[in-house]
Amino acid sequence: MAAFLRQHDKGLEHSLEDFNLLGRSPDSTIRLTDVGVSRQHATIRRDGNLYWLSDLGSANGSFVNDVAVTTARALRHGDRIQLGTCLFIFETEDTESLSGMSSSTQMMHTVALPMKSVKATLFVGDLRNFTSISAQLSAEEVAAMLREWYAQCEKVLKSRGAIIDKFIGDGVFAYWAGDGLEARAQATEAARLLSAPDPADSPVRQRMKEELNLEVHCHVGINIGDVALGAMGRGVNTAVGEAVNVAFRIESLTRKLQVPVLVSASFMEGWPDGLKHYKNVGIHPVKGQPEPVEVYALI
């Protein structure tokens, strides 16, 4: 499915690839000269029939329909995108498939499916020091590293039964629908592989270490809890709820405790064999939570 960013005021059209890096750097996929745009400002990534916009920690932010992009945002035909003072309209040929449908048929395709509450095993991965390291790389190198990491995440997580909810710039959110022991074991194995310091299937990161002495490590937070699971709109499925927020906070806690992988006490509950893989590292306050959380570190 072809898609484009159009700058109607300038008469410009940018054809989107499967992975696009937008910024001021001369080797960006789509180069922007606006001084309000960062060198590596944002990415647009295709996943199936959807294109997702992620901000890369830019100085002035990315906006879709005047709303700041704080997590990966699925783009819709006609969305207005603003990076600095650059204004784009996202357009896709997908609308052509709707042209011959009745209005009632189109509504059936855009109505969200009912949400349902389920127990889920929630997995958050994030590339540590990505912003500072990417400032030392060319846009082409940043894009190559992200492409490689996204592919590694898909290989590791999907082969272990996880559903990748979204990529968020330099992060990934995935889940298993359930809290069984098999899901916990799969999540643990995935965390161990993605947090490995020198993954064998990551030639870009290995070359960065050998030639530039730069290392990017993936940190992981895992939680178990109740989430609302379902479709938020046509083609957009996601898991939402306080348990998801806690998973993100636990991942952030890895920096303070200087460990690559942390899991919640709920992840360990009812899994005595889990103590072969994790050790208790105490109870800690986390941002946005009224009560501190007990966490375990992967050993």
N, C-alpha and C positions, 0 to 999 in steps of 0.2 A: 504494500500500500504506500503510494508516494505521498509525501507531505512537504510543506514549504513554510518558510518564514518570509512574509512579504512586508516590505517597508513602502507603503503606498505613497507616502509623502516624498520619497526619493526615487520611486519607480524601480526599486530593487527587489529581487526575488532570490532567496537562498534555498536550494534544494537540500533537504535533510538526509543524512546517511543514517546507518544503524546506531552510530555513536558520534556525537558532535560536541566539540569543546568550543565555547564562546568566550571571547576575551580580546584584550589588546595585543596579546603576543602575536608576532608575525606568523607563527606556524599554527595558530588556532584553526579549527575547521571552518569557523565563521569569524573572521577578524573584524573587530569593532574599534574605531579610532577615538571614540568618546572618552574624554579624560575621566569621566565618572564611572567608567567600566574598569574592573580589575584585570590583571594579566590573564588569569584563569578565573573567569567570573562564574560560569555556570555550565552545566552539561544538559544535553537533551539526548535521551537514550530510547531506542525502540525496543519494546518487549511485546512480541506478538503484533496485534493491531493497534497497540497504544504507544504513544510517545510520552516520556516522563521528563519533566524539567526539574533539575536539582541545582540549588545554589551551592557554590563551593567556598562559602565563608567570605564572600565578596564584601568590600568596604561599604558599598551603598545598597546592597541587597538586590533581589530579583522580585518582580511583581507580576502576578497574573490577574487581570481584571481589577487592578488597584489593590490586590491583597498580597501581602508579603509572603514569599515562599519560604517556609520554615522546615518542611519535609518534602519529599518527592511529590510532585503534582502531576497528575495525568492531564494532558492537554486535550481540549475539545476544539472542533472546527469553529473558527471565529474568535477564539480566545485572544485577548490583547495582552501582549508581553512587553514589559518595560525593564530594560537593563540600562542604568544611568539615564541618559536622555534619549536613548535609542528605543523606538517604538516599533513593534512587530505585530502582525496578525498571523496566527497559526491557521493554516489551511490544509485540508487533507482531501484526497479523492474519495475517501470513505463516504462522503455525502452523496456521491453519485449513485451508490447502491440503494439510497433511500428515496431517490427522485421518483421512482415509479411506484412507491408504496402509498397507501392511503394514510391520512393523518392518524387514524386509529391504530394502524399497524405500526407506525413510527412510535406512537406512545407506548405500545407494548414493549418496544425495544429499549425505551429509556426509563421505564419505571423500575425502581430498585426492588430487588427481591427482599422478602422478610428477613430480618436479622434473627439469629437464634443464639442463646447463651450456652456456652460449652466450656468445659475445662480444656486448657491448652498449655502446651509447653512452648514458651516464648524465648526467642533467640535474637539477641542484638549484637552485631559485630561492627567494629569501627576501626579505621586505620589511624593509629596514634601518630601525632605530630605531622599529619598530612599537610596542613596549611603551611607550616614553616618549611617543610621539605619541598613542597611543590613550588615555593617561591624561588628555589635554587635550580629548578628544572625548566626546560623549555615546555611550551604548551604541548608539543608533540610527545615529549617524554611523559608528561602528566597523563595525557590521553592513553598512551600505550600502557602505562601502569594500571590505570583504572579499568581499561578493557580486560587486561589480564586478570585483575583481581575479581571483577564481576564474573568472568568465566570460571575462575577457581571456586567462587562461592556457589555458583550454579552446579558445578560438578560435585562438590563435597556435600552440599545440603540436599539437593534433589535426589541424589543417589541413596540418601539415607532417609528418604520419606518426608522431608520437610517441604513445606509450601513457602516459597519466597513471596512475601507480601509486597515488598518494595526495596529498591536501592535508594539511598538518600545521600547523594553525592559520594562521600567517602565512607558511607555506612550501609549496612544491610539489616533488614528486619525480616525474620522468618518464623514459622511456627509449625508445630505438630498439633493436629486436632485431637487432643487427648493427653492424659498425664500418666500413662502406663509406664512400666519399667523399661519396656523396649524403647519407647520414645526418649526416655532419659538417657539410656545408654547410647542411642543414636546421636542425641544432642551433645553428649560428652565427647564422643568420637569426632564429631564435626568441629567442636571447639578446639580439641587438641590439634587437629590438622590445620585449621585456619590460623591458629595462633603460633604455629611453628615459625621460628625465626628466619629460616632460610628454606622456604618451600621449593622442592625440586622442580615443580612445574611452573615456576615463576622466573623465567630467564631475565625479564626486565629488572626485577628487584635484585636478583643476584648480580647483574651487571652494575646496578647503582651502587651496590656495596663494594664491589671490586674496584670500580673506576672512580667513584665519587665519595666513598666511605659514608654513604647514606643508607640508613636502614628504616624501613617502614614496618611496624608490627601491628597485627590485628589483635585488638582486645575484645573480649566477649563477656556479655552479661546474660544470664539465663534465669527465668522465673517461671513458676507455674501458678495459674490462677484462672478465674472466670473471665471470659471475654465475650463480647457480642461479635459474632462471626457471620458474615454474609456479604451481600452486594450493596455498595453505596451508590451505585449508578451503573449504567450499561458498561459491562466489561471491567468494572473496578471492584474487586473483592478485597476485603481487608478485615483485620481483627482490631477491635477497639475496646478500651476499658482501662480501669486503674491498674490492673495487673500489667498491661503493656507499658504504662508510664514507669512502673517500678522496675521493669526489665531494663529500660533505658537508664534509669538512675543507678542501677547496680553496675551497668557497664561503665558509667562515669566514675564510679567508686574505684575501679581498677587502677586509675591514675594515682589516687591518694594512697592506696595500699600497695602500689607498685607490683601488682601481679597481673598476668595476662587474662585470666579467666576467673570470674566469680559467679556463684549461683546462690539462690535464696534458700532459706530454711525450708520453705514449702517444696522446693525441688528435691531436697534430701529426705523429707518426711515419708516414712513408710518404705525406705530403700536402704536398709542396713548395709548392703554390699557397696553402696555408694561411697562409704568411708574408705574403701580401697583406692578411690580416685580423688577424694577431696578431704581437706582438713578445715576445721572451724577456725575462722580468723576474727571472730568477735561480732559485736553488735555496734552498728555505726549509724549516725544520722545521715539522711540523704535529702537533697533539695526537693521541696514540694511535698514531703511526707510528714505528717504530724508525729509519727512514731518511728524510731530508728529501726533498721532492718538487720537481721542476723544473716551473715553470709559465710560461704565456704569457698576456699580457693582450690583450684585444680593442682594436683601434685604430680 
